[in-house]
Each structure stands twice: as structure tokens, then as C-alpha cells.
Amino acid sequence: MLLDFFSRKNATICIDIGFRNIKVTEVRKKSGNHVIVQKFGIAKTPRGCISNGSIFDAPSAINAISGIIRQNKMRAKSSKIIMSGTNIITRVCTADKIPGEDFHTTVKKHVIPYYLPTIKNDYQIDYKLLETIHQEEKEIYKIFITAVPKIVLQSYVRVLQGLNLIPVSVDIPANSAAKFFHKAASVDITRYWPKEERVSDKDLSTFAVIDFGSETTIVNIFQNKVLEFNRVILCGSSNIDEQIAKTCKLKDEDAEIQKINYGMLPPSTNSPVEHHQVNKTVHSFICKLTKQIQDCFHFFNQRDYSGSISKVFVMGGGSQLLGLDKHLESTLGIPVYPVSLLDLDGIKIDRKIEKKHLNYLVNSIGISL
């Protein structure tokens, strides 16, 4: 958690500002680290408001978020916010426990200088202990390190202050997703493929989560629900729109509509010309992106881990691209499921909120935990 101002046990407004959409939830935390998602709202992110994760137009962001809060009658005063972007640096690393030296000293003295040697004072660095591994006669720390430009961090704090909310924390997608997926209990595949049986938590020992955003695609790999690998690929669904617009000579808004309509669905001989053009463009882009995802999986599997990736969960607005799940499953050779199939331990979602919205809720729920 990059900034932790106050500790509150009452309801909290959790905000996730994406390049395309702003998602806001009101979450109440209960005893035992359980939460109830009471309200949810989503709205388009004002054009030009955010780029590479930095908020350039705070008043527009504040106005859009205020509208969501009013429309959904959210009353909480404490607030948390998720920031994203291409300039956030993350590392999952290990370090031996040094006798006579505490964890924080080890990280500051040895780990950060080794893994982030070029980071300057204009970055805010945070870290957390993922787990302690006992190996033969020594102990090994598994650590998640984050570095964010201070100017980017402050742009999010200003939004919270402009909303007249009490800022509790600012976090990043990888950490919030890690906390969310730690609550994963089982996967109800019968709602996806009726002939399949329910998958228990034992089958969630090693799995990947791919967050298809507008500007980035984030690959997270978990083992025993602990984050083992995190990589940000610097391209997202908005780049598909740009390619379609260039190929078909369309405005970006019209290109996005074509992408939504056709996706990766193969055209027939009777399909319009634009379907053929869009399919070729989208397929080319997704194949290149999938290759980068495969490289991440290969890198993970080459390391000394006890289990290979058994399944993939997809989330984010870009994951709704028609035909994407089937393409990934065919190319990766691993079952691919929407995150909405997860049953969660300790997370209750109000019945008025459709579970399919989990596709957008992961980060804003995760930051509440």
C-alpha cells in the first residue's frame, strides 16, 4: 500500500480510474477481513483526463466521480483509489533472511538497491512481505516491491481531496488484484460449460490472471493464491482501436464500435468488407499480444516452481472482445474463464449488483481488503 493515511472500519468508497471507464464501489468491511460490496457505479472517463496513469485533468475526473457517487447514493466519507499506468515499476523478488537483521532493514539495505538500482528520489517506493519460505536451514522472504513517480501519486491524492473524501490509501492494480484473488475459493464452471464439474480450491494452486486494460495488459501469476509473477505489457485495447482506425480510415470512436461488433469472430463470404478488415487487424494485434503473454508464461515455467499454470482468468474491459477467450484457450492450451465464475470467500456482493460486473470490480474490491 503506497500511502496509508488512516485506518477506518466503516464503509469506504473505492475508486478505479481507467483510461476508458471510472469504476466506483462502496464497500463495508466486517470483522475477519470480510467485506460487503454495497453499491457500484461506472461512467466513461472524460477524454484527455488520464494518460499513462497520470491524471492531467483533475476537475473532470472529480466531476465524473462525484456524478457516480450521487447517482448511486454512496454515503461513505473514507476513500481509497487505484492508480495504473505504464510508469509503475513492480518486482516480485526473494531475499534470504539475515541473522540479526529485521525484514525492513534487509529490504531497504539489500533488496531495493539490487532490484531497483536506478530509481531516484522522485519515486515513491513501497514493499510488502508476500510470504516467508522455510527452506532447509534458512528462511527466504518473498517480497513485492512497487515504485511510482511521486508526481503521479500526488495527482490521485488531489482527486480524493477534491471529492471532499478522507483519503485512506492509494494502491496499484497488481496489489489490489493479489488481495482479491487471495479470496478465491472455487470456480463454478457449470455456469460456463454445463457438462463440466465444479473446480475446487485445490485446482487453484497455480493460475494466471490477465487484466486487459485500455493502455496496458497486466499478467499476474499466483501460486497457492500468493502473487509469484507480475508483468505489465505496454499495449491494450485502445491500441486495437488505433490500428482499426488507421486501416479502415475511421475515427477512433467508430473504430471502437467496429471492434465491439466484430471482435475476433471470423467473417463469412457474405460478410461486409469492414468485417474482413477489422478481423484481420484485430487478429494480427491479438496474436502479437498473445505471444508476449506466452513469453511471460514461459519465463515463469522456467523458474523452479512446483506447478505449471493450470488455468487463466481474464478481466478488464478488453477481455470482452468477441472470440478472445477461445483464441487464448486454443493458443495457450490452458482453460480460460471470465473472473465472474469465481466464488469468493469473505466477499459478499449485494444482490442488486450483477456478478458479471466482477469483470470491472476486481481492483476496487481488492483495495478494500
N, C-alpha and C positions, 0 to 999 in steps of 0.2 A: 504494500500500500504506500504510494509515493508521498501522500500527505494525509495525516490523520489528526484532525483538529480537535474533535470532541468524541465522546462515547455516548451514544443515545440508544435507549432500548425501545423507544416508541416508533411510530410509523416514520418511514423515510421515503422521500421522493428520489428515485434513481433515474438518471438521465444518460442516454446513449446517443450522441450526436454523430450521425454518419454523413457521408458525402451526399447521399440521396434522401435519407429519412432520419427524422428525430424520433426516438422511442423513449417514452416516459412511463415508469411504473410507480405505483405507491405500494410499498411493501412494509408489513408489520412483522417485526422479529419477536419470536416467542422464546421461552426457555428451551434449553437443549439445542441451541443453534438452529431451531426450526423457523421457517418464515411462511407468511401467508401473502400471496400476491393479490392485493385487493382491487386494484384498478390499473388499467393500461390504456395508453393513447399513443397515436402515431400521426405524424404530419410530415409533409415534404420539407426538406431542408432548403431554406432560401438560397437561390442561386448566388454563387460567389461568396457565400458565408464562410465556407471552410475549404481549405486546400492543404494536402499533405498533413492533415491532422491539426493544423493550426487554425484557430478561429480569427478571421480577419474582420468580420462584421458582427461584433458582439451584440449591438442593438437589435439586429434582425433575428439573431439566434434567441435572444431573450424574449422578443415579441412572439416568436413561434412557440417556444416552450411555455410561455405564460398562457397562450391560447389553449394548448393541450391541457394544462393544469386546470384552467377554468372550465373547459368543456366537460372534463371528466370529474369535476368537483373533488379534486385532490386537496386535502387539508393539512397534510404534514408540513412541518417547517424545516426539519433536518433534511439535508440533501447530499447525495453522492453523484459523481459524474464519471463517465468513461471517456477517455481520450484515445485516439488512434492516429495512425499516420505512418508515413514511410521513414520518419526520422527517429522513431523509437527503437532503441537497441536493447535486445534481450539475450540472455545467455542462461542455459541450464548447464551447470558445471559441478564438479566434485572437488573435495579437498580433504586431506587427512586431518583428523583431529590431532592437534599438537598438545602434548602433555604440558600442563601448567599455563595454558593459554585459552581464554574463553572464545566462544564462537565468533562474537563480534570483532574481536581483535584479529582473529585469523582471517576473516573476510576482508577487513579494511587493510591489513598489513600485507597479505599474500594473494588473496583471490582477485580482488578488484584490480590491483596493479598488473596482474598476469593476464587476465581476460579482457580488460578494458584499458590497455596501456596508453592509448592516445586520447582518452576522454579528458576534456578540460573543465574548468570551473563553471562554464556556462551551462553545464548539465547537472541535473538533479539525479543522484544515484540512490537506488533503493535495493534491498535484497530481503529474501526470506528463506528460511530453512524448510525444504520440502520434506526431508526425512533424514534419519541417521542410520546408516548401514553398518551392521556389525559383521566384519569380515576377518576370520581367523582371530588374530590377537590385536586387531586395530579397529578403530571406528572411522567411518568416512561420512562427511557431510555431503548431502546433495542440496545444492543451492540454486535459487532462481534470482538472477540479477537483472535489474532494469535501469536504463539510463535515458532520460528525456531532457530535451532542451528546456531550460528554465523559462524561456520566453513563451514556449508552447504551453507549459504547465500553468503559467500565470493567466494565459488567455482563457482557460477553463475556469479558473478561480473567479475571474472577473464576471463570468456569466452567472455563476452561482450567487455572487454578491449582488449583481444587477437584478436578480429574481427576488431579492429580499429573503433568501433562504439561508439557513445556517449551514455553512459548508462543513461536512464531516470528513470526506475523503475524495481524492482523485485517484483513479486506477486505470489500468490498461486492459485490453481485451484478453490477453493471454492469462493474466492472473485471475480475472473475474471468471473466465471460462474454466480455469482449473478448479476454482471453488465450486462452480456449478456442477461440473462432471464428477466431482468427488461425491456428490449426492446421487449419482446414477445407481439405480437398484436393479432394474431389469429392462428388457426390451420386449414390447408386446408386438411381435411380428405378425400375429394373426390378424391385426388390423391392416396389415400391408399385403401380406400373402396368406390368405386364409388356410392354405394347406400346411403351412409351416407351424412348428411348435414354438411356444414361448421360450425365449432365451434368458437364462438366469444370470445372476451377477457373476457366476464362475466363468461365464463366457465373455465377460468384460475385462479379462485380465490385461490384455494388450489391445488397444483400439486407437484409431485416429479420428480427429475432429477437424474438418476443413471448413473454414469460415470464408465464404465467397462474398467479399465486400465490393464496393464500387471502385475503390482505388487500390486495394490490396487483397491478396488471398493468403489467409493465415493457416498454417499447418501445425496442429498440435498433436502429439502422440503421448498417450497415457499408458502406464503400466501399473496395475493394481490401483488404479484411479489417482496415481501420482504423476504429475507432469514430468515427462522424460525428455521431450524434444519440442522446440518451438522455432518456427521459421516463418518469416514474412516474405512473401513473394510480391514483388513490386508491380503487380498488374491486377486489374479487377474488371468487373462487368462494364464499367463506364468506357474502358478501352475497346470493348466489343462495339459499343455504340459509335465510337470514333472511326473504327475500321469500316463499319457498315455505311456510315455517312460518307466516307471517302470513296468507297467502292461504288455505292449506288447514287452518289451525288445528292444526299439528303441532309436536312438539318438534323442536329443531334437528337432533338425531341422525336422527330419522325423515325429516325434510325432506331431509337429505343422501342418504339411501338412495333416496328418490323421484327426486332429481336424477340419481343414478348410474343408476338403472333406465331412466328415460325420456329424460333429456337434452333434445336438440332434435329428437328423432325425432317426426315428425308423427303424431298419433293417427288411427285409422280410426273409422268409425262404430260399430264394435263395441268400441272401447277403453273401459276403465273411466273413470269421471268424473275420478278423480285424475290420469289421464294427460292429459286435456284441460286441467285446471287447471295442472298442472306445466308443460306445454308452453307455455301462454300466458304464464306467469310468466317462465320461462327465456328464451323468445324475446324478450320485451319487454326484459329485462335485457341480453341479449347484443347486441341491436340498438343500445341506448344506448352500450354499451361499444365496439362496432364503430365507431360514429360518432366516438368520441374517438380511436380508433386511426386512422381516416381523416383526422381533423384533424392528427394527427402526421405522417402521410404527406404530406398537402397542404403543411404547413409546410416539410417537408424539400424537397419538389419545387419549392417556390417559390424556394428559395435557389439560388445559382449553382453547381450541380453538373453534372458531365458526363453522368451516367447516372441514369435513373429506377430505382425498385425493381423488380427482376426476379422475385423470389420471396420467400416468407416461410417461416421455420422457427418451429414452435411447440414450447414446452417447459413444464414445470411441471405440477403435479397437475391444475390446472384445464383444461389442454389436452386431457385425456382425456374431456371432456364429449362424449357421443354427438352426432354431427352438427355439431360446432363447426367442424371443418376445412372441410367442404363449404359451410357458411354463410359463413365467411370468404372462401373462394375465390370464391364467387358474388358477394359484396358488394364485395370489394376488386378483383376482376378480375385477380388475380395467383395463380399456383400456390402452394399451401400444403402444406408437408411436415412430418412429425414429425422432430425432430432426430436420431432414431435412424438415419435414412437416410444421415447424413454419414459419409464415410470420412475419417479423421483422419491427419494427417502428424505422426509423432512421439509419438502417444499409443497405447499398446497396452493392451488390456483383457483381463484373464485370461479364458480360455475358460469358466470356471465362472460368469462374470457375463454374463447375457444382455444383448445390445446394446440391447434395448428399455429397459433401466434407464438409458440415457443421458438419458432424459427427466428423471430425478432427479439425475443425476451432473454435469451441466454446471458448476455453480458450485463443487462440491467438487473437481473435476478442475482447473478453471481456476485456483483459488487455489494449486494445487501448482506451477504453471508459473512 
